[in-house]
Amino acid sequence: MKSSSRLLAGVLIASAVTAAVADAVAAKAPDTPAAARFYAFVGHWKGLGQISEPGHATTPLTLAFSCSKASSGWAVRCEMIARNDKLMITESDLMGVDPVTGIGHWYAVTNQGETHDHVAEWSGAKAMKARHTWTQDGKNMEEDIAFAFTGSKAMDFRSVVREDGKEVAAFSGRLLR
């Protein structure tokens, strides 16, 4: 009888502590994570794109882009594949919002060894711009990407890389769900 009473008391105390902790966490968490602005990316996308460099022929690509909510809705995680018969680019992305500054971040890592922390800004629910700057071989580099969503089924994007202010590459495309 004593061991049953102790077991019951232990379960009741553990339940009360768990409920108190859950209430405290829920009280501090906003109803909608700031990362909800990235939810427009969630889904499976396919389309066509191209890479271009000044002085070179444009390279056409087939695109696949798949995104899902992560970290209980506080982030969006994506995987991208861009390919043709001679080239394959893969990219893993994680998007979220710094809760202190309110600044959106889009972390991207590619199979070419690139790792970028883009600062992301939304203008309404249908357009996002992202920027990453760095120094490479003593040159100032910048990547500017613009996304535009048409309804819930189409996404257009254009990424431009500049070296000391001069465009050196562009990647653009249209994706559909």
N, C-alpha and C positions, 0 to 999 in steps of 0.2 A: 504494500500500500504506500509506504514512504517513497519508494522509487518511482511509482506512478505519479504521485503528487509532485515530486521534484521534476520529473520529465514534463508534466503538464505546465508547471510554473515556468520552466525553462523555455518551452515553446511559446507561452503567452508573453514572456519578457522579450524574447527574440522578435516576435511579431510586432510588439509595440515599438521597439527600437527601429525595426525596418520601416514601419509606417511613418515614424517621426522623421527618419532620414529622407524617405521618399517625399514627404510633404515639404521639407526644407528645400530639397533640390527643385521640386516643381514650383515653389514660390519664387525661386531665383531665376528660372528659365523663362524667357519670353515665349508667348504663345506660338509665334512663327519665327523660326530661325532666320537670321539675316541672309543666310545662303539661299533662301527661297528665290531670290532674284535669278539664281543660276538654274532653277528648275526648268526653264525654257529649253535647256539642252537635253533633258532627260528623254530617252527613247533610243530607237535604232534608226540611223540615218544612212542613206546611200545616195551617191551622186557622182558627178564628174568635176574634175578640177584641172588645174594646170600650174606648172612652175615656169617662170620666165626669168631670164637674165638679159640685161642689155647686150646686144651683139650676138645672141645665141637664139636658136630656134626654140619655140615654146614646146614644153614637154607635157603631153596630155596624161592624165591620171584617172584611175577609177578610185573612188573614195568610199570608205565604210567608217562610220563614227557611231559609237554606242556609249551612252551615258546613263548612270543610275545615281540615285541618292545614296549617300554614305554617311557614316557617323550619326545615325539616327536623324538624318535630315539636315545636319549642320554643314554638309559638304556635298559636292557632286563630283563623281569620279567618271572619267571617260577613257576610252581606248580608240585610237584612230589608226587606220591603215590606208595608205595612199600607194598605189602601185600601177605599174604597166609591165610590159614584157621584159624590161631591162632594169627596173628600179623598184625598190620597196622601202617605204618609210613607215615606221611605226612610232606611235607616241602615246604615252600615258599621262593623263592630266588629273589634277586634283584642284577643285575650286572651292573657296570659302571666303568668309569675311572676318577680319580681325575685330573682335568684340569691343576692344578699347578704342581703336581709331575709326572703325566703321569702313575701312578701306578693303575692297575686294582684292583677292589674290588668286591667280591662276598659275599653278605650278605645272610645268611641262618638262618631260624628259623623253628624249627620242633615242632610237637605235643608232643614231649618228653621234651620240655622246653629248648632245646639247642638253643643258639643264637651265631653265629660265623661270624666274619669278616675275610674271607679268602683273602690273597693277591694273585692275579692271574697274571701269566706270560704266554705269548704265545711264542711258537717257531714255527714260520711260521703260516699259516692259518689253519693247521689241528691238532695242538696239544696244549693243555693248561695244565699247572700245577697250583695248588692252595694250599696254606698253611695257617693253623691257629694254633697258639700256645697259651697256657694258663697254669695257675697253678691251680691244683685241689687237695685239701687235702695235700698240701705241695709237690706234685709231679709235675714234668715238663711234660706237655702233648703237643702232636703235632698231627695234622692231615694233611696228604699229599694226595692230590687227583690228578690223572692224567686222562685227557680226550684225546682220539684220534678219529678223524673223518676219516672215509673211504668213499671217495666220498661225495655225499650230502645225502646219505640215511642211513648211519650206524655210530653209536657212541659207543665206548667202554670206560669204566671207571673203575678205581680202587682207592678206598679210604682206607688208612691205618692209624689207630690210634695207637700211641705209648705212653707209660707211662715210663718216665725216660729212653727213648731209646729202650724199649722192646715192640714189637708188641703185642697189646692186643685185636685188632679187625680189621676186614677188610670187606669192602662192595664193590662188583664188579658186573659188568653186561655188557650186550650188548643191545643196543636199536636200533630200525629201524623206519624209517618214512614210 
